[in-house]
Amino acid sequence: MIEIFKELSDYSKYFENQLNLSGTILGLLIATSTFILQSGFTSFKYSRSMFLKYYVEQSKFIFLSLAYNIIFSLIVLYLNLNSYTLFFIHIIFALTFAKYFLDFYSHKGFINTIHSTKYNPHKSPLLKYFRYIKNLGFIPNILIYGTIYLVFFYPLHFNYPFQLNQNQIYMTTVSCFAFSILVVIRIIPQFFEFSEQEYKSKTKNEVIDNLDADVSEENKILKDILIKNGRTELQESRKIENFESLTIYMPENKKEAFFVINAEFKNKDIFEIVESLQEYSFEFYKELSSISVDINSFVLSYFVKIDNDKNRSYFLRSNRTEIDNLKSKYHTPKEFIDNLDNKVINELLRNI
C-alpha cells in the first residue's frame, strides 16, 4: 500500500496545491451545509431534529478533515516545527476525528435502528452508543473503523515512534482529501434519501396542515424508538424489578408526549414504592431527553395500585430544557424529582 504514496521530490508544490484545493472545498462545503441546515428541511414534517443532527454530526468530521489539510499545509510551508511536535498535533487531530466520526455513525445507527427491526436495549450510554454503530452491519463497521485507522494511524508506521515527517503528512493529507471528496459528493443524494424516507413515513391520503398531526406522528416515532430501546411495557404488561406489573399507554391527539403508566406494587412499603417510582421516572426522563424527535414536552401520568387498593396518582410534566438542567445539577432520582416544577402527587406518595 505504501507504493500509492511514493515520496515526492518537491513537497512545497504539493502542499501549496493542497492548501488551495482544501480551502476551496471547505468554502463550498460551508455554503452547502448552511443551505441544508437553514432551508433544506423546511418541508419536513416529521423528525426534523433527527435529520438536522445527522448533518451537523457529519459536518464536524468533514470540516475537521479539511482543516487538518489546511493547517498542516501551512505548518509545512511556513513553520519549522520538529517531528515530535508534528506528531503531537497529528494525534490531537486523529483522536478528535475519531470521536466526531463515531458520533456521526452512532447517530446514523440510531436512525437506521428506528427504521428497521433492530433493537438497542442497553441502558449504559456508552454501550448504547456503540450498539447503534454495531446495528449498521458488519461491513459498514469494518469500513468505519478501517477508515479511522487508514486515514490517521496507518501513516504512523513509516517513521520512528512519536515522530511525524513530511512524507507521513503527505500520506495523511492525501487520504483526508480523498475521504472528504467521497463524503461531500454524498451530501445531496443523502438529502433526497431522507426526503423519500420522510414521504414514506406519512400515512396514505394524509394531509398535514396542523400541529396536532405532526405531534401525533412524532409520538408514533418516539414510541417505536422506546420499544426498540427495550421498553416493552409500551406493548404489554411487564413485571420488572420493584414493580409487580407495569404497562404504558400513549393516548393519541396530544400536543406532547403523554405516557399513561399503570404501576402495580405488592408487598412493598411506601418508602420502597416511592423510591421505585422516582428511579423509573428519572431514567425514563433521561432517555426521553436524549432521543432526537420534534417533541419537547413529556408527561408521566402514573396510576399506582398498592396491594389491590384504589389507584393513586403520581403526575409529572417536564421538558427537554428542564430535564437537561436538572440532570446536570442533581444525580439522584429523589433530588431530580423533588426539583421538577410541574408535578401532582397523591398525599400518600408525597414527602417521603
C-alpha positions as CSV (number, residue, x, y, z in Angstrom):
1,M,0.0,0.0,0.0
2,I,2.9,2.3,0.6
3,E,3.5,2.4,-3.2
4,I,0.4,4.5,-3.5
5,F,2.2,7.2,-1.5
6,K,5.5,7.5,-3.3
7,E,7.7,10.2,-1.9
8,L,7.7,13.5,-3.8
9,S,10.7,15.4,-4.9
10,D,9.0,18.8,-4.2
11,Y,6.7,18.8,-1.1
12,S,6.3,22.5,-1.2
13,K,4.4,22.4,-4.6
14,Y,2.2,19.6,-3.3
15,F,1.2,21.5,-0.1
16,E,0.6,24.7,-1.9
17,N,-1.9,22.9,-4.2
18,Q,-3.4,21.0,-1.2
19,L,-3.9,24.3,0.6
20,N,-5.7,25.9,-2.3
21,L,-7.9,22.8,-3.0
22,S,-8.8,22.2,0.6
23,G,-9.7,25.8,1.1
24,T,-11.9,25.8,-2.0
25,I,-13.7,22.6,-0.9
26,L,-14.1,24.0,2.6
27,G,-15.8,27.1,1.3
28,L,-18.2,25.1,-0.9
29,L,-19.0,22.8,2.0
30,I,-19.8,25.7,4.3
31,A,-22.2,27.1,1.7
32,T,-23.9,23.8,1.1
33,S,-24.2,22.9,4.8
34,T,-25.6,26.4,5.6
35,F,-28.3,25.9,2.9
36,I,-29.2,22.5,4.1
37,L,-29.3,23.4,7.8
38,Q,-31.2,26.7,7.4
39,S,-33.6,25.9,4.5
40,G,-33.3,22.3,3.4
41,F,-35.6,20.8,6.0
42,T,-38.4,23.4,6.0
43,S,-40.6,20.9,4.1
44,F,-40.1,18.1,6.6
45,K,-43.0,17.4,8.9
46,Y,-41.5,14.5,10.9
47,S,-38.3,14.1,12.8
48,R,-36.7,17.3,11.6
49,S,-34.3,17.5,14.5
50,M,-33.2,13.9,13.9
51,F,-32.1,14.7,10.3
52,L,-30.6,18.1,11.2
53,K,-28.5,16.4,13.8
54,Y,-27.3,13.9,11.2
55,Y,-25.9,16.8,9.0
56,V,-24.4,18.6,12.0
57,E,-22.5,15.4,13.1
58,Q,-21.4,14.8,9.5
59,S,-20.2,18.4,9.0
60,K,-18.0,18.1,12.1
61,F,-15.7,15.4,10.8
62,I,-15.6,16.7,7.2
63,F,-14.7,20.2,8.4
64,L,-12.0,18.7,10.7
65,S,-10.5,16.7,7.8
66,L,-10.3,19.7,5.6
67,A,-9.0,21.8,8.5
68,Y,-6.3,19.2,9.0
69,N,-5.1,19.6,5.4
70,I,-5.1,23.4,5.6
71,I,-3.3,23.6,8.9
72,F,-0.7,21.0,8.2
73,S,0.0,22.6,4.7
74,L,0.5,25.9,6.4
75,I,2.8,24.3,9.0
76,V,5.0,22.6,6.4
77,L,5.1,25.7,4.2
78,Y,5.7,28.4,6.8
79,L,6.7,26.9,10.1
80,N,9.7,24.9,11.1
81,L,8.3,22.5,13.7
82,N,10.2,19.4,14.8
83,S,8.8,15.9,14.2
84,Y,7.8,15.4,17.8
85,T,5.6,18.5,17.8
86,L,4.0,17.5,14.5
87,F,3.3,14.0,15.9
88,F,1.6,15.6,19.0
89,I,-0.6,17.9,16.8
90,H,-1.4,14.9,14.5
91,I,-2.6,12.8,17.4
92,I,-4.9,15.5,18.7
93,F,-6.5,15.8,15.2
94,A,-6.7,12.0,15.0
95,L,-8.5,11.5,18.3
96,T,-10.8,14.4,17.6
97,F,-11.6,13.0,14.2
98,A,-12.3,9.5,15.6
99,K,-14.7,11.0,18.2
100,Y,-16.6,13.1,15.6
101,F,-16.6,10.2,13.1
102,L,-18.0,7.7,15.6
103,D,-20.6,10.3,16.9
104,F,-21.9,10.6,13.3
105,Y,-22.1,6.8,12.8
106,S,-23.7,6.3,16.2
107,H,-26.5,8.8,15.2
108,K,-26.7,7.2,11.8
109,G,-27.1,3.8,13.5
110,F,-29.8,5.4,15.7
111,I,-31.8,6.4,12.6
112,N,-31.2,3.0,11.0
113,T,-32.4,1.2,14.1
114,I,-35.7,3.1,14.4
115,H,-36.5,2.5,10.7
116,S,-35.7,-1.3,10.9
117,T,-36.4,-4.3,13.1
118,K,-33.2,-3.9,15.1
119,Y,-33.1,-3.1,18.8
120,N,-30.8,-1.3,21.3
121,P,-31.8,-2.5,24.8
122,H,-28.7,-1.2,26.6
123,K,-29.1,1.3,29.4
124,S,-25.5,2.4,29.6
125,P,-24.9,5.4,27.4
126,L,-21.5,4.0,26.3
127,L,-22.9,0.6,25.4
128,K,-25.9,2.2,23.7
129,Y,-23.6,4.5,21.7
130,F,-21.5,1.5,20.3
131,R,-24.6,-0.7,19.8
132,Y,-26.0,1.9,17.4
133,I,-22.8,1.7,15.4
134,K,-22.9,-2.1,15.5
135,N,-26.5,-2.1,14.2
136,L,-25.3,-0.6,10.9
137,G,-23.9,-4.1,10.0
138,F,-20.7,-6.0,9.8
139,I,-19.3,-4.5,6.5
140,P,-20.1,-0.8,7.5
141,N,-18.4,-1.4,10.8
142,I,-15.2,-2.7,9.0
143,L,-15.3,0.4,6.8
144,I,-15.9,2.8,9.8
145,Y,-13.1,1.6,12.0
146,G,-10.9,0.9,8.9
147,T,-11.2,4.5,7.8
148,I,-10.1,5.8,11.1
149,Y,-7.1,3.5,11.0
150,L,-6.1,4.1,7.4
151,V,-6.5,7.9,7.4
152,F,-4.8,8.8,10.6
153,F,-2.9,5.9,12.1
154,Y,-1.6,3.8,9.2
155,P,0.9,6.5,8.2
156,L,2.5,6.4,11.7
157,H,4.1,3.1,10.9
158,F,6.6,4.7,8.5
159,N,8.8,6.6,10.9
160,Y,10.3,6.3,14.4
161,P,7.8,6.3,17.3
162,F,6.4,9.6,18.3
163,Q,7.7,11.4,15.2
164,L,6.0,12.7,12.0
165,N,7.8,13.7,8.9
166,Q,6.7,15.4,5.6
167,N,6.1,12.1,3.8
168,Q,3.7,10.9,6.5
169,I,1.9,14.3,6.4
170,Y,1.7,13.9,2.7
171,M,0.1,10.4,3.1
172,T,-2.4,11.6,5.6
173,T,-3.4,14.7,3.7
174,V,-4.0,12.7,0.5
175,S,-6.1,10.3,2.4
176,C,-8.0,13.1,4.2
177,F,-8.7,14.9,0.9
178,A,-9.9,11.8,-0.9
179,F,-12.1,10.9,2.1
180,S,-13.6,14.4,2.2
181,I,-14.4,14.4,-1.5
182,L,-16.2,11.0,-1.2
183,V,-18.3,12.3,1.7
184,V,-19.1,15.6,0.1
185,I,-20.4,14.1,-3.1
186,R,-22.8,12.1,-0.9
187,I,-24.3,15.1,0.8
188,I,-27.0,16.0,-1.7
189,P,-28.0,12.3,-2.5
190,Q,-28.4,11.7,1.2
191,F,-30.7,14.7,1.5
192,F,-33.0,13.2,-1.2
193,E,-32.9,9.8,0.5
194,F,-34.1,11.5,3.7
195,S,-36.8,13.3,1.7
196,E,-38.0,10.0,0.3
197,Q,-37.9,8.4,3.8
198,E,-40.0,11.4,5.1
199,Y,-42.5,10.9,2.3
200,K,-42.9,7.2,3.1
201,S,-43.4,7.9,6.8
202,K,-46.7,9.6,6.0
203,T,-49.8,7.6,6.1
204,K,-51.9,7.2,2.9
205,N,-54.1,10.1,1.9
206,E,-52.8,12.1,4.9
207,V,-52.9,15.9,4.6
208,I,-50.5,17.7,7.0
209,D,-51.8,21.1,7.8
210,N,-51.8,21.5,11.6
211,L,-49.6,20.9,14.6
212,D,-51.7,18.1,16.0
213,A,-51.0,15.8,13.1
214,D,-47.2,16.5,13.3
215,V,-47.1,15.7,17.0
216,S,-49.2,12.6,16.6
217,E,-46.7,11.2,14.1
218,E,-43.8,12.2,16.2
219,N,-45.4,10.3,19.1
220,K,-45.6,7.2,17.0
221,I,-41.9,7.5,16.1
222,L,-41.0,8.1,19.8
223,K,-43.0,5.1,20.9
224,D,-41.2,2.9,18.3
225,I,-37.8,4.2,19.4
226,L,-38.6,3.4,23.1
227,I,-39.7,-0.1,22.3
228,K,-36.5,-0.7,20.3
229,N,-34.6,0.6,23.2
230,G,-36.1,-2.2,25.4
231,R,-39.2,-0.6,26.9
232,T,-41.5,-3.4,26.1
233,E,-44.0,-2.2,28.7
234,L,-45.3,0.0,25.9
235,Q,-46.5,-3.2,24.2
236,E,-47.6,-5.4,27.0
237,S,-47.8,-5.6,30.8
238,R,-44.4,-6.3,32.2
239,K,-43.0,-7.4,35.5
240,I,-39.8,-5.7,36.3
241,E,-37.6,-5.1,39.3
242,N,-39.6,-3.5,42.2
243,F,-42.8,-3.5,40.1
244,E,-45.4,-6.2,40.2
245,S,-46.6,-5.1,36.8
246,L,-46.0,-2.1,34.6
247,T,-47.9,-1.0,31.5
248,I,-47.6,2.2,29.5
249,Y,-50.2,3.6,27.1
250,M,-49.7,6.7,24.9
251,P,-53.0,8.4,24.1
252,E,-53.4,10.0,20.6
253,N,-54.2,13.6,19.8
254,K,-51.9,15.0,22.4
255,K,-49.7,18.1,21.9
256,E,-46.9,16.5,23.9
257,A,-45.6,13.0,24.6
258,F,-48.1,11.7,27.2
259,F,-47.5,8.4,28.9
260,V,-50.2,6.8,31.0
261,I,-48.4,4.4,33.3
262,N,-50.3,1.7,35.2
263,A,-48.0,0.6,38.0
264,E,-48.8,-2.2,40.5
265,F,-47.0,-2.9,43.7
266,K,-47.4,-5.8,46.1
267,N,-45.7,-6.5,49.4
268,K,-43.8,-3.2,49.3
269,D,-43.7,-0.5,52.0
270,I,-44.4,3.1,50.9
271,F,-40.7,4.1,51.0
272,E,-39.8,1.3,48.5
273,I,-42.7,2.3,46.3
274,V,-41.8,6.0,46.2
275,E,-38.1,5.1,45.6
276,S,-39.1,2.8,42.7
277,L,-41.3,5.5,41.1
278,Q,-38.5,8.1,41.4
279,E,-35.9,5.8,39.9
280,Y,-38.1,4.7,37.0
281,S,-39.1,8.3,36.2
282,F,-35.6,9.6,36.5
283,E,-34.2,7.0,34.0
284,F,-37.3,7.5,31.7
285,Y,-36.8,11.3,31.5
286,K,-33.1,10.9,30.9
287,E,-33.8,8.6,28.0
288,L,-36.6,10.8,26.6
289,S,-34.3,13.9,26.6
290,S,-31.6,12.0,24.6
291,I,-34.0,11.0,21.8
292,S,-34.0,13.2,18.7
293,V,-37.6,13.8,17.8
294,D,-39.5,17.0,17.4
295,I,-41.3,16.8,20.8
296,N,-40.0,18.8,23.8
297,S,-42.7,18.2,26.5
298,F,-43.1,14.9,28.3
299,V,-45.8,13.8,30.8
300,L,-45.6,10.7,33.0
301,S,-49.0,10.1,34.4
302,Y,-48.9,7.2,36.8
303,F,-51.9,5.3,38.2
304,V,-50.4,3.5,41.2
305,K,-52.1,0.4,42.7
306,I,-50.8,-0.8,46.0
307,D,-51.9,-4.3,47.2
308,N,-55.2,-4.2,45.3
309,D,-56.1,-0.9,46.9
310,K,-57.5,2.1,44.9
311,N,-55.4,3.8,42.3
312,R,-53.3,6.8,43.4
313,S,-52.0,9.5,41.1
314,Y,-48.3,10.4,40.5
315,F,-48.2,13.0,37.8
316,L,-45.0,14.6,36.4
317,R,-44.6,17.0,33.5
318,S,-41.3,18.3,32.2
319,N,-39.5,19.4,29.0
320,R,-36.0,18.9,27.5
321,T,-34.6,22.1,28.9
322,E,-35.7,21.4,32.4
323,I,-34.5,17.7,32.2
324,D,-31.1,18.7,30.9
325,N,-30.7,21.4,33.6
326,L,-31.8,19.2,36.4
327,K,-29.8,16.1,35.5
328,S,-26.6,18.3,35.3
329,K,-27.3,19.5,38.9
330,Y,-28.8,16.5,40.6
331,H,-27.6,13.0,40.2
332,T,-30.0,11.1,42.4
333,P,-33.6,10.3,41.4
334,K,-35.1,11.8,44.5
335,E,-33.3,15.2,44.0
336,F,-34.3,15.2,40.4
337,I,-38.0,14.5,41.0
338,D,-38.2,16.9,44.0
339,N,-37.0,19.8,41.8
340,L,-39.4,19.3,38.9
341,D,-41.6,22.4,38.6
342,N,-44.7,20.6,37.5
343,K,-45.9,17.6,39.5
344,V,-49.1,16.5,41.2
345,I,-48.5,13.6,43.6
346,N,-51.0,11.8,45.8
347,E,-50.6,12.6,49.5
348,L,-49.7,9.1,50.4
349,L,-46.8,9.2,47.9
350,R,-45.7,12.7,48.8
351,N,-42.9,14.0,51.0
352,I,-41.3,10.6,51.6
